[in-house]
């Protein structure tokens, strides 16, 4: 029985599933703040040291959140976690791995006082090999130290506030563990990464496999692709390399009559199940993983996005992916429900804003049919540390997520955050351009945007942030003729100039990647942020309808409304923070799926 993509539901790494026997370490851990940073000197990693760990936290919810059980939003740059876990010493030829989905920002891990791993970067995962530290069966103690300096502006932090309390568009900090922690036993020689890049035009899929170590002799990789009961391709190759890349021919992609049943789109999110088996030359099994992919091409030409070679208009909302009780961590079935809600109200995509989202959300976007822009959480000051940190973490994010069919664009910088003056400081513009080229080197199959919103340099898409509340102004600025004449060079709809010197329009799609932002009139004394207020649901519907209609009738390739849900004081969502629609779902859907009018 070959596993299917349905087996990946709930798995913390849905595109590389080894078997269902992974062990979730979510739940209660012992916890301690370490404001004086004394823990190392006081030997807190030692298994016999228990006194400092006086609190209990529910992992993976950050200690600032109510659901964690700590709910302390003050400045605590260093925190510690401790948990006793029963472990079985791995048999010969086996390894025991401890995976962390994300720990913000810098993490160190010990097992029974022995260092087993460290990682810097609060939005991407890492793995610790426990094998050599597990010398017996029975209880062992895992200790994690996390450091997250609130005032370090060279640290990629996204929308996490550097002040004690949230203000304007920034939210509570997320310190420490905020994505799943889990154990997995694997063969000594195993697959650590698996990448899929479809090429529908050439009827093939590019596959890249990385092993845990340089193979001890020649190995065989067998790849099987299936759609339901139908086997699309099966291929075996020999390799003696740690990393191997090869193309798999998919003959069914050459038959036009079959394509609608195979190609991935938001309307028909067909997924292809994949299995990869690693054997030695005598066919003795070494490792086997299940994965999935979507067969689809993304391109752009003449100002249009092309999905599978057909024009595709983007109907997006800005997604902060933040919840009142759990902050950046997702509670329960929230990841699936957000994807479902976006589809229900008529969106075909979300721009994940200032966050590298949990891979389980990417799975639901893949499975349910939702396009995504992935965006790097920004730092707020430019310097060598910023360059090093952003480059490292962005590389990890892109290489982790590039196989998801839902992701259609990469955005390493938003609104010149961390590069405040690229028009006059050459190093800052070079950094933006370098991030664009780095992204294209890692994944040339998708559009990349060096800087979204304004001060555009290298970009396959021009994302414009324009919060005018007047639909007539939107029509004038983004009408077909205006765009073709290049009038955006003179227009500054945002806070800064739209284009940097020397940038010319070369068929890139133009997307209104932030607009709207209306909120209901707040009560007296209520903290709020938005770009305008409306009095009633009827007023909100009329404002939304007029702006969306103007965007659809324009020469734009898509829009992204600010925002999907309210988030703390930023109350300009289509839905409340509790995911309740502000006007009836049917009305939202009618507005957001509007097509061009005859005069548009």
Secondary structure by P-SEA (a helix, b strand, c coil): cccccccccccccccccccccccccccbbbbbbccccccccccccccccccccccccccccccccccccccccccccbbbbbbbbbbccccccbbbbbbbcccccbbbbbccccccccccccccccccccccccccccbbbbbbbbbbbccccccccccccccccccccccccccccccccbbbbbccccccbbbbbbcccccbbbbbbbcccccccbbbbbbbbbccccccbbbbbbbcccbbbbbbbbccccccccccccccccccbbbbbbbbbbbccccccccccccccccccccccccbbbccccbbbbbbbbbcccccccccccccaaaaaaaaaaaaacccccccccccccaaaaaaaaaabbbbbbbccccccccaaaaaaaaaaaaaaaaacccccccccccccccccccccccccaaaaaaaaaaaaaaaaacccbbbbccccccccccccbbbbbccccaaaaaaaccaaaaaacccccccccccccccccccccbbbbbcccccccccccccccccccccccccaaaaaaaaaaaaaaaaacccccccccccccccccccccccccccccccaaaaaaaaaccccccc
